[in-house]
Amino acid sequence: MAGYDPFRDFDRLASALMDTRRGPRRMPMDLYRDGDHYVLTADLPGVDPGSVDIDVDGQLLTIRAERTLASGDSVKWITREREAATFVRQLNLGQGIDTENISASYNNGVLSVTIPVSEKAKPRRIEVTSAAGDATIRAHESDAPQPIEQ
């Protein structure tokens, strides 16, 4: 076991006093499109899955999670660098998202949210016929909506 270092405690105290990030913390996330749905993955280490709350209000997706740390009256901390925290992330989904079928799972500290594209926004072929009916032209719509992070 390492010896007592008073400078480590002083450094931690100074960092805590200078920390202006009181309130909700941001969670690191990735967002990508895979076929006809988007996948959002967010790191939430040490978070109890029961504390994760995901809701959709119109086109705004909000993810909230809370990390609590166990402690007891008989516990004597040697060092404590992990903090209890509340995490919040909001994502503007834009148009063309099937908000009724969003799903989520939590595994090994990573939250995965699957956001399907609505049927109306999926790429599709449009057949164009001429007035004479002798030629057919096919057009392809390929630009689907993208979620926008707030």
C-alpha positions in Angstrom: 0.0 0.0 0.0 1.3 3.4 -0.9 2.2 5.9 1.8 0.1 9.0 2.7 0.7 11.8 0.3 -0.7 15.1 1.6 -0.2 16.8 -1.8 -2.6 14.4 -3.4 -5.4 15.5 -1.0 -4.5 19.1 -1.6 -4.6 18.6 -5.4 -8.0 16.9 -5.1 -9.3 19.7 -2.9 -8.0 22.4 -5.3 -9.6 20.6 -8.3 -12.9 20.3 -6.5 -12.9 24.0 -5.6 -12.0 24.9 -9.2 -14.6 22.5 -10.7 -17.4 24.6 -12.2 -19.2 21.6 -13.6 -21.8 21.3 -10.9 -25.0 19.8 -12.0 -25.6 17.2 -14.8 -22.6 15.7 -16.5 -22.4 14.9 -20.1 -22.0 11.3 -21.2 -19.7 10.5 -24.2 -21.7 9.0 -27.0 -21.4 7.7 -30.6 -24.2 7.9 -33.2 -24.2 6.1 -36.5 -26.7 4.9 -39.1 -27.0 1.2 -39.8 -29.4 0.6 -42.7 -32.9 1.8 -41.7 -32.1 2.8 -38.1 -29.7 4.9 -36.1 -27.7 3.5 -33.2 -26.7 5.7 -30.3 -24.2 4.3 -27.8 -23.3 6.1 -24.6 -20.8 5.3 -21.9 -22.3 5.2 -18.4 -19.8 3.3 -16.2 -21.0 2.4 -12.8 -24.6 3.4 -13.5 -27.4 1.2 -12.1 -29.6 0.3 -15.1 -32.7 1.1 -13.0 -31.6 4.8 -12.8 -31.5 5.2 -16.6 -34.5 7.2 -17.9 -35.1 7.7 -21.6 -38.1 9.8 -22.9 -39.2 11.3 -26.1 -41.2 14.6 -26.1 -42.1 15.4 -29.7 -38.8 15.1 -31.5 -36.6 15.6 -28.4 -34.9 12.5 -27.0 -33.6 12.9 -23.5 -31.4 10.4 -21.6 -30.9 10.7 -17.9 -28.9 8.5 -15.6 -27.5 8.6 -12.1 -24.4 7.1 -10.6 -24.6 6.7 -6.8 -21.7 5.5 -4.7 -22.1 3.1 -1.8 -20.9 4.3 1.5 -21.5 3.2 5.1 -20.9 4.7 8.6 -18.0 2.3 9.2 -16.2 3.1 6.0 -12.9 4.9 6.2 -11.9 6.2 2.7 -8.3 5.9 1.7 -8.9 7.6 -1.6 -12.1 8.6 -3.3 -11.8 9.8 -6.9 -15.1 8.6 -8.4 -18.0 10.9 -7.8 -21.7 10.4 -7.7 -23.1 12.1 -10.7 -26.2 12.8 -12.8 -25.8 12.4 -16.5 -28.0 14.1 -19.1 -28.0 14.1 -22.9 -30.6 15.5 -25.3 -30.9 14.8 -29.0 -33.1 16.6 -31.5 -34.4 13.7 -33.7 -35.7 15.9 -36.5 -38.3 14.6 -38.9 -38.6 11.1 -40.4 -37.9 9.2 -37.1 -40.2 6.5 -35.9 -40.4 7.7 -32.2 -43.0 5.0 -31.3 -40.4 2.2 -31.9 -37.3 3.5 -30.2 -35.7 0.7 -28.0 -32.8 0.6 -25.6 -30.5 -1.8 -23.8 -27.7 -1.5 -21.2 -24.7 -3.9 -21.1 -21.3 -3.6 -19.4 -21.7 0.1 -18.7 -22.8 1.0 -22.3 -26.3 2.2 -23.1 -27.4 1.4 -26.7 -30.5 3.2 -28.1 -31.9 2.1 -31.5 -33.8 4.8 -33.3 -35.7 3.5 -36.4 -36.3 5.6 -39.5 -40.0 6.0 -40.3 -41.4 4.2 -43.3 -42.2 7.6 -44.9 -38.5 8.6 -44.7 -36.9 5.5 -46.0 -35.3 5.6 -49.4 -37.7 4.3 -52.1 -38.0 4.1 -55.9 -40.5 6.3 -57.7 -41.7 5.2 -61.0 -42.3 7.9 -63.6 -44.3 7.1 -66.8 -44.6 9.2 -69.9 -47.9 10.6 -71.1 -47.7 8.2 -74.1 -47.1 5.3 -71.7 -44.2 4.0 -73.9 -41.2 4.9 -71.6 -40.7 4.4 -67.8 -38.1 6.3 -65.8 -37.2 5.3 -62.3 -36.0 7.8 -59.7 -34.4 7.0 -56.4 -34.7 9.0 -53.2 -31.6 8.4 -51.0 -31.4 11.3 -48.6 -33.0 10.3 -45.3 -33.2 12.7 -42.3 -30.3 12.8 -39.8 -30.6 13.3 -36.0 -29.1 16.6 -34.8 -27.4 16.7 -31.4 -28.2 19.6 -29.1 
